[in-house]
Amino acid sequence: MTPLTFGSVRFDAELVVFDKDGTLTDFEAMWGRLAAAWVERLTVHAGDAALRRELYHALGYDPQQQRTRPQSPLVIASEEQLLTIAAAVLYRRGVSWPGAERRVQSAYQRAVADLPLSDRVRAAGDVAGLLQRLRDAGVRVAVVTIDMRQATEEILRILGIADRVDHLVCGDDGLPWKPAPDMLLAACERLGVEPARTAVVGDTVADLEMARRAGAGLAVAVLSGTDHPSLLAAQADAVLRSIDEIDIQVMPTNEEGRTTKDKQRV
C-alpha cells in the first residue's frame, strides 16, 4: 500500500478509482459546449425563443452563465436519455414523436460533427502527471464512467493516459450505473483489490454514493465538476478543489531504516 494525501486526509491506497467528466476532464468544455451547440441547431430555424429556453431548462444548462445545473440530466443522464428528453420537449409542442426523434438526433449529430472530441477534451488539472506518479508508486488506477466505451477510450487517448489506466468500466458494459456499487465492485474485482483499500474520486453525489455502497475506504469529492459543494461535503471524506490536491507521500524512516507512519485513515 502507498500513503496518499487527499487534501489533509491521508489514506493507504492500493487502487484509486476516478470518475471521468468533471473529475479528469473539464465538464463544461465537454458537455456544456455540446449542449449549447445542440440546442442552437434545434432552434435556429424555428425563431422560437420560448422553445430554446424550454430545451435548455429540460437539459439543465444555463446559456447565460455557461454553466450546467447540479443534479441535472446533462450531468447524470445517458446520451440516449438526453435525446429522449429533448424529443419530449418537441412532442409537447405538437411535433409527432417520430418527427421529434428525427429532429433531435439530426441536430445532435450535427453538433457533434461541429465539436469533435479533440476540440472538447480539456484536462481538469495535471491528469497525466498524477496518473503517472500513482503508477510509479505502485498504485493501481481505474476509471469508472457512465459514458460509452468507444468515446471514453478516445478521450483517454486524447488526454494521454490510455496506457496509465489499469482498468476501465463504462456505461455500456452491462452493469447497473452509479450510484449502484456494481461498477466500482467490478473494477476492484478485476484488479484484485479490496474496496476497503480503494479511494474513489468524483465530482458528483452519485460517485460518492457508489463508493459508500461498495464499501470503499475513502470517498473524495472534487469541485471541478458541477455539483454543489454542500451536497458533496455531506457525502465525502475529503473535498478537494481538483485532482491537483492529491499527493503521494514519501514515508520517513527511523534509525533502523524502517518507515514510520502518522495516524491515518485505513
Residue, then its C-alpha position, 0 to 999 in steps of 0.5 A: m500500500t502507498p500513503l496518499t494525501f487527499g487534501s489533509v486526509r491521508f489514506d493507504a491506497e492500493l487502487v484509486v478509482f476516478d470518475k471521468d467528466g468533471t473529475l479528469t476532464d473539464f465538464e463544461a468544455m465537454w458537455g456544456r459546449l455540446a449542449a449549447a451547440w445542440v440546442e442552437r441547431l434545434t432552434v435556429h430555424a424555428g425563431d422560437a425563443a420560448l422553445r430554446r429556453e424550454l430545451y435548455h431548462a429540460l437539459g439543465y444548462d444555463p446559456q447565460q452563465q455557461r454553466t450546467r445545473p447540479q443534479s441535472p440530466l446533462v450531468i447524470a443522464s445517458e446520451e440516449q436519455l438526453l435525446t429522449i428528453a429533448a424529443a419530449v420537449l418537441y412532442r409537447r409542442g405538437v411535433s409527432w414523436p417520430g418527427a421529434e426523434r428525427r429532429v433531435q438526433s439530426a441536430y445532435q449529430r450535427a453538433v457533434a460533427d461541429l465539436p469533435l472530441s479533440d476540440r472538447v477534451r480539456a484536462a481538469g488539472d495535471v491528469a497525466g502527471l498524477l496518473q503517472r506518479l500513482r503508477d510509479a508508486g505502485v498504485r493501481v488506477a481505474v476509471v469508472t464512467i457512465d459514458m460509452r466505451q468507444a468515446t471514453e477510450e478516445i478521450l483517454r487517448i486524447l488526454g494521454i493516459a490510455d496506457r496509465v489506466d489499469h482498468l476501465v468500466c463504462g456505461d455500456d458494459g452491462l452493469p447497473w450505473k452509479p450510484a449502484p456499487d456494481m461498477l466500482l465492485a467490478a473494477c476492484e474485482r478485476l484488479g484484485v483489490e479490496p474496496a476497503r483499500t480503494a479511494v474513489v474520486g468524483d465530482t458528483v453525489a452519485d460517485l460518492e454514493m457508489a463508493r459508500r455502497a461498495g464499501a470503499g475506504l475513502a470517498v473524495a469529492v472534487l469541485s471541478g465538476t458541477d455539483h454543489p459543494s454542500l451536497l458533496a461535503a455531506q457525502a465525502d471524506a475529503v473535498l478537494r478543489s481538483i485532482d491537483e490536491i492529491d499527493i503521494q507521500v514519501m514515508p520517513t524512516n527511523e534509525e533502523g531504516r524502517t518507515t514510520k507512519d502518522k495516524q491515518r485513515v485505513 
